[in-house]
């Protein structure tokens, strides 16, 4: 089950549970944590950052340029 940490913006209750302090780790389903994450009350711990897609290498010649002949 994914883990979430309580943030400093959380209220008295977080995802139906009593807030026991900043940094407390809760194991919740994505559905249970969805709203609190959106509010900023919880921060996902198990989520890996999405890597940016690498851009394709630029061609060394222009596609419309005529090829060199010897």
C-alpha positions as CSV (number, residue, x, y, z in Angstrom):
1,X,0.0,0.0,0.0
2,X,1.4,3.5,-0.8
3,X,2.8,5.6,2.0
4,X,2.1,9.2,2.6
5,X,3.6,11.8,5.0
6,X,1.5,14.4,6.8
7,X,2.5,18.0,6.0
8,X,2.4,21.2,8.0
9,X,-0.7,22.3,6.1
10,X,-2.8,19.4,7.4
11,X,-5.7,20.1,9.7
12,X,-6.8,18.2,12.8
13,X,-7.9,15.2,10.8
14,X,-6.2,13.7,7.7
15,X,-7.9,11.1,5.5
16,X,-10.3,10.3,8.4
17,X,-7.6,9.9,10.9
18,X,-6.4,12.1,13.8
19,X,-3.4,14.2,12.8
20,X,-0.5,12.9,15.0
21,X,2.1,15.4,13.7
22,X,4.1,16.6,10.7
23,X,6.0,13.8,9.1
24,X,3.8,11.0,10.4
25,X,3.6,8.3,7.8
26,X,0.2,6.8,6.9
27,X,-0.4,3.8,4.7
28,X,-3.4,4.6,2.6
29,X,-4.8,3.5,-0.8
30,X,-4.5,6.0,-3.6
31,X,-8.3,6.6,-3.4
32,X,-8.1,7.4,0.4
33,X,-5.2,9.8,-0.1
34,X,-6.3,11.5,-3.3
35,X,-8.2,14.4,-1.8
36,X,-5.6,15.1,0.9
37,X,-2.8,15.1,-1.6
38,X,-4.7,17.6,-3.7
39,X,-5.1,19.8,-0.7
40,X,-1.5,19.5,0.3
41,X,-2.2,17.8,3.6
42,X,-0.3,14.7,2.5
43,X,2.8,14.1,0.5
44,X,3.4,10.8,-1.4
45,X,6.5,9.0,-0.3
46,X,6.6,6.0,-2.7
47,X,6.0,8.0,-5.9
48,X,9.0,8.2,-8.2
49,X,9.5,11.5,-10.0
50,X,8.5,11.3,-13.7
51,X,11.6,11.6,-15.8
52,X,11.4,14.0,-18.8
53,X,11.4,12.3,-22.1
54,X,14.7,12.7,-23.9
55,X,14.6,14.7,-27.0
56,X,15.8,12.9,-30.2
57,X,19.3,13.8,-31.3
58,X,19.4,16.6,-33.9
59,X,20.4,15.4,-37.3
60,X,23.8,16.5,-38.5
61,X,22.4,17.6,-41.9
62,X,19.3,19.4,-42.8
63,X,16.6,17.0,-44.1
64,X,16.0,19.1,-47.2
65,X,19.7,19.7,-48.0
66,X,21.2,17.7,-50.9
67,X,23.6,15.0,-50.0
68,X,27.2,15.6,-50.8
69,X,28.6,13.6,-53.6
70,X,32.3,12.9,-54.3
